[in-house]
Amino acid sequence: MDGGGGGGGGASDAFGSSTAPLAWHDFLERMRHPSAADFVKSIKSFIVSFSNRAPDPEKDSAAVQEFLASMEGAFRAHMLWAGSSEEELESAGEGLEKYVMTKLFNRAFASLPEDVQRDEELFEKMALLQQFIRPENLDIKPQFQNETSWLLAQKELQKINMYKAPRDKLVCILNCCRVINNLLLNVSISSNENPPGADEFLPVLIYVTVKANPPQLHSNLVYIQRYRRQSRLVSEAAYFFTNILSTESFIWSINGEALTMDETEFQKKMESSRAHLLGLSINTEENRNQTTENIIEHSIDTSRSQGESQSQVYVRENKDHEKAEQNASRPPSISDLETKGVADLVKEDELTEYFKEYPYLYASAGDLTVDDVESLLSCYKTLVLKYVSLCKGMGSNASTFLELSIRTDSKLENELASSKIDHYSLDNSSMDVTPNDSLAHRDAKLEILEGHDGKDKGPIKLKGNLSDNSTVAALHHAEHKVTEKQDVIQ
């Protein structure tokens, strides 16, 4: 089988269209038309009824698939799409799926405890494997080993949690797979060899996936399976998606034999990796304890060198003890809370669980692209607001922290602006809102249907919907006070 996954196309291949005249905003504009009031009412009714049901993945999937099919059939018969081409109708169907599933994301994604548990187990296993796995363990030929291309593929896969719509998540997988496939094809062409097949492609995808280790990978895959319109999960998209499912299955069952090593050696490496991940923080705690001991010893030596009598040392130690008790009676400072948090953190058995939600934590400046700036800036603003609010509540001064953060943020933006890594993306011309859009930008566009009453009131002023979180709401309020009448979408 060709690594490209069968290049068929047609109107049913949502990723192959490059001439569709309708875009995402056109779908929303049609939904604002007075004659679309029944459509809007049906969509809202479905979202409400779905949200109020207890999670049942099999029934939920069937309900969504049936609703999407029914609505798309209604689009075809409606005057709003009279005379439309297949590509235009496909664009409308994509817009419908994006809107519905974005609204249902919190209810439909990782809705079962079993899925959450599998996410955690898979993430932990890949975190251990990535410490020692090498291309040779998966029999990847030397000519196919290219760390630069692999890093780009990893970055595409790591973006999967930035999006809510099944198609956008699938685009991240396809981008990753296309980077790998193009690498294999280019090497084969340059060496006059036969085009690579699944035997060459799958091992590289497994290696890239382990190294990327995107959080909630299992939930992302079953989410796409359940809620991506089945008629569009075809051709190249179906081939690459099947491969990522095979990759997940392989990682679940991976053992010494699968990595061409003795099982005893494999288990030792897994235990060593676990100890290494925990040891990074444990060493920090040990160093802090050693520093404290050194300070105490230095204090005693200093007292002796200054000729203090035993009684004087005793009086001073009592005063120090009284001072310590007074400090203990005060509310803990931010520094105290941070110190306590670190101490508690190093005691956790599954330390990596606390960091899997922060994809940039282990990234270096060279790993980032310009596309990451908006996400990082949003995270930075939220972090600053939380920290300043905490300082205010503790009665502490946050100015020092803010000055440091501003300098760091400025430096980061300069590094990002000079980045030479381009985003490898699919042709998204049929969807103006693409996986390259920021989360705030996409969610703001999605709000256009809210409050529709069937009357054409002219342009609707868009408002961002980053989150229901009160902190983010406060951030929006703070931004509004600074920028006064600045809109979220310019």
C-alpha positions in Angstrom: 0.0 0.0 0.0 1.3 3.5 -0.9 2.4 5.6 2.0 0.2 8.4 0.6 -2.9 6.4 1.4 -4.6 6.4 -1.9 -5.0 9.8 -3.3 -8.7 9.6 -4.3 -10.7 12.7 -4.0 -14.0 14.1 -5.2 -16.5 16.2 -3.3 -16.6 13.8 -0.5 -12.9 14.3 0.3 -13.1 17.4 2.5 -9.3 17.8 2.5 -8.8 17.7 -1.3 -10.9 20.7 -2.3 -9.0 23.7 -3.3 -11.6 25.7 -5.2 -14.6 25.8 -2.9 -16.0 29.4 -3.1 -17.8 29.2 0.2 -15.9 29.6 3.4 -16.7 29.3 7.1 -18.0 32.9 7.5 -20.3 32.4 4.5 -22.0 29.5 6.3 -22.5 31.7 9.3 -23.8 34.5 7.2 -26.4 32.2 5.7 -27.4 31.1 9.2 -28.2 34.8 9.9 -30.6 35.1 7.0 -34.3 35.3 8.2 -35.1 32.2 6.2 -32.6 30.2 8.2 -34.4 30.7 11.5 -35.7 27.1 11.5 -32.2 25.8 11.0 -30.9 27.8 13.9 -33.7 26.7 16.1 -33.1 23.0 15.2 -29.3 23.4 15.9 -29.9 25.0 19.3 -32.5 22.5 20.2 -30.2 19.6 19.4 -27.3 21.1 21.3 -29.5 21.6 24.4 -31.0 18.1 24.3 -27.6 16.4 23.7 -26.0 18.4 26.6 -28.7 17.3 29.0 -28.3 13.6 28.3 -26.0 11.3 30.3 -22.8 10.4 28.3 -23.2 7.3 26.2 -20.5 7.3 23.4 -22.3 4.8 21.1 -25.6 6.6 21.3 -24.0 10.1 21.3 -22.1 9.3 18.1 -25.2 7.9 16.4 -27.2 11.0 17.4 -24.6 13.4 16.0 -24.1 11.5 12.8 -27.9 11.3 12.2 -28.4 15.0 13.0 -25.6 16.1 10.7 -26.9 14.0 7.9 -30.4 15.2 8.3 -29.4 18.9 8.4 -27.2 18.5 5.4 -30.1 17.0 3.5 -32.2 19.9 4.5 -29.5 22.3 3.3 -29.7 20.8 -0.2 -33.4 21.4 -0.4 -33.4 24.9 1.0 -33.5 28.1 -1.1 -30.3 29.4 0.6 -28.4 26.7 -1.2 -30.4 26.7 -4.4 -28.0 26.1 -7.4 -25.0 25.5 -5.1 -22.2 23.2 -6.2 -21.2 20.1 -4.4 -18.2 21.9 -3.0 -20.4 24.7 -1.6 -22.7 22.1 0.0 -19.6 20.4 1.5 -18.5 23.7 2.9 -21.9 24.1 4.6 -21.6 20.6 6.0 -18.2 21.3 7.4 -19.4 24.6 8.9 -22.3 22.8 10.6 -20.1 20.1 12.1 -17.6 22.6 13.4 -20.3 24.7 15.0 -22.2 21.8 16.6 -19.1 20.0 17.9 -17.4 23.1 19.2 -20.5 23.8 21.3 -20.7 20.2 22.5 -17.0 19.8 23.1 -17.0 20.0 26.9 -19.8 17.4 27.0 -18.5 15.0 24.3 -14.8 15.0 24.7 -13.3 12.6 27.3 -16.8 12.2 28.7 -16.2 8.8 30.4 -13.8 8.1 33.3 -12.4 5.1 31.4 -11.3 7.5 28.6 -9.6 9.8 31.1 -7.9 6.8 32.7 -6.6 5.5 29.4 -5.3 9.0 28.5 -3.3 9.1 31.7 -1.9 5.6 31.3 -0.9 6.2 27.6 0.7 9.6 28.4 2.7 8.1 31.2 3.9 5.1 29.1 5.0 7.4 26.3 6.7 9.7 28.8 8.8 6.7 29.9 9.4 5.3 26.4 10.6 8.6 25.0 13.5 8.6 27.5 15.2 5.7 25.8 13.5 4.7 22.5 15.7 5.1 19.4 14.9 4.8 15.7 16.9 1.5 15.6 14.5 0.0 18.1 11.7 0.3 15.5 13.9 -0.8 12.6 13.8 2.6 10.9 16.4 2.6 8.1 19.2 5.2 8.5 18.3 7.0 5.3 14.8 7.6 6.6 16.1 9.2 9.9 15.7 13.0 9.8 15.4 14.6 13.2 14.5 18.0 11.7 11.5 16.7 9.8 10.5 14.5 12.8 10.5 17.6 15.1 8.2 19.4 12.7 5.9 16.3 12.6 5.9 16.2 16.4 4.9 19.9 16.6 1.9 19.3 14.3 0.7 16.4 16.4 1.1 18.4 19.6 -1.3 21.0 18.3 -4.2 18.6 18.5 -5.4 19.8 21.8 -5.6 23.4 20.6 -8.8 22.7 18.7 -12.3 21.5 19.4 -13.8 20.5 16.0 -13.1 16.9 14.9 -11.9 18.1 11.5 -9.4 20.5 13.0 -8.0 17.8 15.2 -7.8 15.5 12.2 -5.9 18.2 10.3 -3.2 18.0 13.0 -2.9 14.3 12.5 -2.8 14.6 8.7 -0.2 17.4 8.8 2.0 15.2 11.0 1.6 12.2 8.6 2.2 14.3 5.5 5.5 15.6 6.9 6.6 12.0 7.5 5.3 10.8 4.1 7.0 13.6 2.2 10.3 12.8 3.9 10.0 9.1 2.9 9.0 10.0 -0.6 11.8 12.5 -1.1 14.4 10.0 0.2 13.0 7.2 -2.1 13.1 9.5 -5.1 16.6 10.7 -4.5 17.9 7.1 -4.1 15.8 5.7 -7.0 14.0 3.3 -4.8 10.4 2.2 -4.8 7.9 4.5 -3.1 7.7 3.7 0.6 4.8 1.7 2.0 3.2 1.1 5.4 6.2 -1.0 6.5 8.4 2.2 6.3 5.7 4.7 7.2 4.2 3.2 10.4 7.5 2.8 12.4 8.3 6.4 11.8 4.8 7.5 12.9 5.2 5.4 16.1 8.5 7.0 16.9 7.2 10.6 16.2 4.1 9.9 18.3 6.1 8.7 21.3 8.4 11.7 21.1 5.5 14.1 20.7 3.5 12.5 23.5 0.4 14.7 23.0 -1.8 14.7 26.1 -5.2 13.0 25.9 -4.3 11.2 22.7 -6.7 8.4 23.3 -9.6 10.8 23.9 -8.7 12.8 20.8 -8.8 9.7 18.6 -12.1 8.3 19.8 -13.5 11.8 19.6 -12.7 11.9 15.9 -14.0 8.4 15.4 -17.3 9.3 17.0 -18.0 12.7 15.8 -16.2 13.3 12.5 -18.8 13.0 9.7 -18.3 9.4 8.5 -18.9 10.3 4.8 -15.8 12.6 5.0 -13.5 10.3 6.8 -12.3 8.8 3.5 -9.4 8.5 1.2 -6.1 10.0 2.4 -7.7 11.1 5.7 -9.0 7.6 6.4 -5.6 6.0 5.6 -3.6 8.3 7.9 -6.2 8.1 10.6 -6.1 4.3 10.5 -2.3 4.5 10.9 -2.5 6.7 14.0 -5.0 4.2 15.5 -2.5 1.4 14.7 0.2 3.5 16.4 -1.9 3.8 19.6 -2.6 0.1 19.6 1.2 -0.7 19.1 2.2 1.7 22.0 -0.4 0.1 24.3 1.1 -3.4 23.7 4.8 -2.3 23.3 7.3 -4.6 25.0 10.9 -5.7 24.7 10.3 -7.8 21.6 8.5 -5.0 19.8 11.7 -2.9 20.3 14.1 -5.6 19.4 15.5 -5.9 22.9 15.4 -8.4 25.7 12.3 -8.1 27.9 14.4 -7.8 31.1 16.4 -5.0 29.5 13.1 -3.3 28.5 11.7 -3.4 32.0 14.9 -2.1 33.4 14.9 0.8 31.0 11.2 1.6 31.9 12.1 1.6 35.6 15.2 3.7 35.0 13.0 6.2 33.0 10.5 6.4 35.8 13.3 7.0 38.4 14.8 9.7 36.1 11.6 11.6 35.7 11.0 11.6 39.5 14.6 12.2 40.2 14.7 15.5 38.4 12.5 17.0 41.2 13.7 14.8 44.0 17.3 16.1 43.4 16.0 19.7 43.7 14.5 18.9 47.1 17.7 17.2 48.3 19.8 20.2 47.2 17.5 22.5 49.1 17.8 20.4 52.3 21.6 20.2 51.9 21.7 24.0 51.5 19.6 24.4 54.8 22.1 22.1 56.6 25.0 24.1 55.3 23.5 27.4 56.5 22.9 25.9 60.0 26.5 24.6 60.2 27.8 28.0 58.9 25.8 29.8 61.6 27.3 27.6 64.3 30.8 28.0 63.0 30.3 31.8 62.8 29.1 32.0 66.4 32.1 30.0 67.7 34.5 32.2 65.7 33.0 35.3 67.3 33.6 33.9 70.7 30.0 33.6 71.9 29.6 31.9 75.2 27.3 28.9 75.5 24.8 31.0 77.4 24.8 33.6 74.7 24.3 31.0 72.0 21.4 29.6 74.0 19.7 33.1 74.4 20.1 33.8 70.7 18.7 30.4 69.7 15.7 31.1 72.0 15.1 34.4 70.2 15.4 32.7 66.9 12.9 30.1 68.0 10.5 32.8 69.2 10.9 34.6 65.9 10.2 31.4 64.0 7.0 30.9 66.0 5.8 34.4 65.2 6.5 33.8 61.5 4.5 30.5 61.7 1.5 32.4 63.1 1.5 34.7 60.1 -0.4 33.9 56.9 1.9 32.0 54.5 3.6 34.2 51.9 3.6 33.5 48.2 7.2 32.2 48.5 6.1 29.9 51.4 3.2 28.5 49.2 5.5 27.9 46.3 8.0 26.1 48.5 5.3 23.9 50.0 3.9 23.2 46.6 7.3 22.0 45.3 7.8 19.8 48.4 4.3 18.2 47.9 4.9 17.8 44.2 8.0 15.8 44.5 6.2 13.3 46.7 3.7 12.5 43.9 4.0 9.1 42.2 2.7 10.4 38.8 4.6 13.7 38.6 4.1 14.1 34.9 0.4 14.3 35.3 0.7 17.9 36.6 2.6 19.1 33.5 0.8 17.4 30.6 -1.5 20.4 30.2 1.4 22.7 29.4 2.8 21.8 25.9 5.4 24.6 26.0 7.0 23.7 29.3 9.8 21.6 27.8 10.1 23.6 24.5 13.2 25.6 23.7 13.1 28.8 21.7 14.1 26.9 18.5 11.0 24.7 18.8 8.5 27.5 18.5 7.0 29.0 15.5 5.2 32.3 14.8 1.9 30.3 15.0 2.6 29.7 18.7 2.8 33.4 19.6 -1.0 34.0 20.1 -1.4 30.9 22.2 1.6 31.8 24.3 0.5 35.4 24.7 -3.0 34.2 25.9 -1.4 31.9 28.4 1.0 34.6 29.6 -1.9 37.1 30.2 -3.8 34.6 32.2 -0.7 33.7 34.2 0.1 37.3 35.0 -3.5 38.0 36.1 -3.6 35.0 38.3 -0.2 35.9 39.9 -1.1 39.5 40.4 -4.4 38.6 41.9 -2.6 36.2 44.3 -0.1 38.8 45.3 -2.9 41.3 45.9 -4.8 38.7 48.1 -1.6 38.0 50.0 -0.8 41.7 50.4 2.5 41.3 48.5 4.1 43.4 45.8 4.0 41.9 42.3 5.9 44.7 40.5 9.2 42.8 40.6 7.6 39.7 39.1 5.8 41.8 36.4 9.1 43.5 35.3 10.8 40.2 35.0 7.8 38.7 33.1 7.7 41.7 30.6 11.4 41.4 29.9 11.0 37.6 29.3 7.9 38.0 27.2 9.6 40.6 25.0 12.6 38.4 24.5 10.3 35.4 23.6 8.4 37.4 21.0 11.7 38.5 19.4 12.8 34.9 19.2 9.5 33.8 17.8 9.5 36.5 15.2 12.9 35.3 13.9 11.9 31.7 13.7 12.4 30.1 10.4 10.2 27.0 10.8 7.1 27.3 8.6 3.7 25.8 9.5 3.0 22.7 7.4 -0.7 22.9 6.8 -3.3 21.4 4.5 -5.2 23.5 2.0 -8.0 25.0 4.2 -9.4 27.3 1.5 -12.9 25.8 2.0 -12.8 26.8 5.7 -11.8 30.4 6.7 -11.6 29.3 10.3 -8.7 26.8 10.2 -6.5 25.1 12.7 -4.2 28.0 12.2 -6.8 30.4 13.8 -6.4 31.2 17.4 -8.8 29.7 19.9 -10.2 33.1 20.7 -10.6 34.0 17.1 -12.5 30.8 16.3 -14.7 30.9 19.4 -15.6 34.5 18.7 -16.8 33.6 15.2 -18.8 30.8 16.5 -20.8 33.2 18.7 -22.5 34.7 15.7 -25.4 32.3 16.0 -26.1 33.2 19.6 -29.2 35.3 20.1 -30.5 34.7 16.6 -34.2 35.4 16.5 -34.9 35.0 12.8 -34.7 38.8 12.1 -32.0 40.3 10.0 -30.6 43.0 12.2 -27.5 43.7 10.2 -24.0 42.8 11.3 -23.7 41.2 14.6 -20.9 42.4 16.9 -18.8 39.5 17.8 -17.6 38.8 21.3 -14.9 36.3 22.3 -15.8 33.2 24.3 -12.4 31.9 25.5 -13.9 30.2 28.5 -16.5 30.4 31.2 -13.7 30.6 33.7 -14.0 33.7 35.9 -10.3 34.4 35.7 -10.4 34.7 31.9 -13.5 36.8 32.3 -11.6 39.1 34.6 -8.8 39.1 32.1 -11.2 40.3 29.4 -12.4 43.0 31.8 -8.9 44.1 32.5 -8.0 44.3 28.8 -11.2 46.2 28.2 -10.3 48.8 30.8 -6.8 49.3 29.2 -7.9 49.3 25.6 -11.3 50.8 26.2 -13.3 50.1 23.1 -11.0 47.7 21.4 -12.8 44.7 19.9 -11.7 41.1 20.2 -11.9 40.7 16.4 -10.6 43.7 14.5 
